[in-house]
Amino acid sequence: MKLISIVTPCLNEEDNVREIYTRIKSIFENLPDYNYEHIFIDNASTDKTIEILRQITKEDKNIKVILNTRDFGQVRSPMHAFMQAKGDAVIGICCDLQDPPELIPEFLKKWEEGFKMVLAVKNNTKDTLLMSFARKVFYKLMETMSDSNVKQVKNLTGFGLYDRQIVDIMKSIDDPCPYIRGLIGDIGFEPALIPFNKPARKKGLTKNNFYTLYDMAILGITSYSKVPLRIATLAGFTLSILSLLVAFCYFIAKILFWYSFPMGTAPIIISLFFFSSVQLFFIGVIGEYIGFIHTRQLKRPLVFEKERINFD
């Protein structure tokens, strides 16, 4: 009998954690051909989430819990739980009930057909117009700047099924800060895509904000594109040539029209601020890549665990 691992990251989800457990349990009660384990990994919740998880583990030995020492973010913590899963396939699902567990039988059906990855892709979004525009711009940038051989799946949340072979490949990469969406495309297996309508969050507060989304976007760009660095090099070369031309034109104009061509301070001040802003921007770009390299060179674990429950 095949074992399916369910991985659910959570942070302050006291209103949702028992419901997601109950819904997944009821689904597998109707799937007698599969055994399952449900791994919750908690990012140091400060509400009653941990207390509820402890109660659930006493009631059901299929439930396993990893408690982190602190909040390790939305990337490292789920990936660590994936690495601990023992199943023939691993399903990642969020605790906020915006990933419908009822899609699990469909995931398994596609997996049994031979797909190594079965990915849920959201059809709709409840984002504001500004956020929706930002997402479209990001996906367009990633599509344009990424390695042409790496296909990015749009509107992917990470909700889906991953075969043991895929999980083992992820383990072998040993990336301390992986970008899952890019990693999926980099591995190269053709996924089965299942569209779904993402429901609005009914309970609790979202953990996403501008910083977390920005961090995810920068991680994706620095992981799978050198284009910003090449733009910086090209822009620096182009602007230096342009500066020399402008300086030469000013010099000739001053020689020819010495008394009628005042130099003034405005062009100097404008050019100073322009080139300073360009330099600061590209220093920031280079800094992001250096930070990216620094993170990987440290080779720190994905998370530090405080406690494990129901792991034998």
C-alpha positions, -999 to +999 in steps of 0.1 A: +000+000+000+014+034-010+022+060+016+012+096+009+028+124+029+008+156+035+029+187+045+012+217+061+032+247+073+014+269+098+019+301+118-008+314+141-035+293+125-056+283+156-088+289+137-079+266+108-055+239+119-081+215+132-104+219+102-076+212+077-067+181+097-103+169+098-109+175+061-078+157+050-085+128+074-120+124+059-106+123+024-082+095+032-109+075+049-125+073+014-092+063-002-086+028+013-057+021-012-035+046+005-019+051+039-010+087+048+010+108+072+002+144+079+032+165+089+025+200+104+055+223+107+049+253+130+069+285+127+068+294+164+031+303+166+022+326+195-015+317+196-031+283+204-019+266+172+007+245+190-017+235+218-042+223+193-015+204+174-005+186+206-041+175+212-044+162+176-012+142+178-026+124+210-058+115+191-042+105+158-008+088+153-009+097+116-002+132+126+034+144+130+045+178+142+077+197+139+080+228+161+106+254+149+126+275+173+115+307+155+098+319+123+119+307+094+097+321+066+074+307+040+102+290+019+126+273+043+101+258+068+079+240+042+109+227+024+124+213+056+091+194+062+092+181+026+127+167+034+113+148+064+084+132+045+086+094+040+058+090+015+059+077-021+045+111-030+044+143-010+015+168-011+021+204+000-010+222+013-013+255+033-032+257+066-053+287+056-080+266+038-073+284+006-059+252-009-089+229-012-080+195+002-108+180-020-084+182-049-062+155-034-080+125-051-075+143-084-038+147-077-035+110-069-053+101-101-029+121-122+000+107-103-011+072-109-013+081-146+025+086-145+030+123-138+058+131-114+043+165-105+007+175-102+004+212-096-027+232-087-028+265-106-052+292-094-077+306-119-089+336-099-074+359-073-089+382-048-059+406-050-063+443-054-058+459-088-023+471-077-013+436-065-027+419-095-007+443-118+024+436-097+020+399-101+016+402-139+047+424-141+067+399-120+056+368-141+064+388-173+099+397-159+106+361-149+095+348-182+117+374-200+148+372-178+150+335-168+170+309-185+151+301-217+152+264-209+135+269-175+098+271-178+080+290-150+045+279-141+023+310-136-001+314-107+015+284-088+012+285-051+031+254-043-001+234-037+003+201-054+017+166-054+054+157-059+067+122-065+094+107-043+118+111-072+112+148-073+116+151-035+149+131-036+162+155-063+153+185-041+172+168-013+203+164-034+203+201-044+208+211-007+198+247-012+195+267+021+170+291+005+153+274-024+129+291-048+103+263-053+086+277-084+119+280-102+132+247-089+101+229-103+109+243-138+146+236-134+141+199-126+123+196-159+096+170-155+064+179-173+038+186-147+000+179-148-017+213-142-050+214-124-068+248-124-088+257-093-107+287-079-089+299-048-114+307-021-110+338+001-095+333+035-124+330+060-105+327+093-073+342+106-050+367+091-028+363+060+009+362+067+018+377+033+027+414+031+047+436+008+080+425+023+074+388+020+062+391-016+092+413-025+115+389-008+100+360-028+103+380-061+140+389-055+148+353-046+133+342-079+152+367-099+185+362-083+181+324-084+173+321-121+185+352-139+218+370-145+200+396-167+200+424-140+238+422-137+241+423-175+218+453-176+240+470-150+271+464-171+255+475-204+239+506-187+272+516-172+290+513-205+262+531-224+260+560-199+297+564-197+298+568-235+269+592-234+286+612-206+317+616-227+297+627-257+278+653-237+310+666-221+327+668-255+297+687-269+297+711-240+335+717-244+331+724-282+302+747-276+321+766-249+351+770-272+330+783-301+307+805-281+329+814-252+310+845-241+274+836-252+273+800-239+271+800-201+278+767-185+256+771-155+252+747-125+219+732-134+233+706-159+260+696-134+235+691-106+210+672-127+237+649-142+251+644-107+218+633-092+210+611-123+242+592-123+242+589-085+208+573-086+218+549-114+249+539-094+229+533-062+203+513-081+229+490-096+249+487-064+216+475-048+213+449-076+248+437-071+242+436-033+212+413-038+234+389-057+261+391-031+236+384-004+223+355-024+258+340-026+265+348+011+233+329+021+244+298+002+280+299+014+269+299+050+253+264+045+230+268+075+202+243+080+167+252+066+154+255+101+163+247+137+139+224+154+127+228+190+106+196+192+092+167+172+060+149+180+049+114+168+081+108+148+093+073+155 
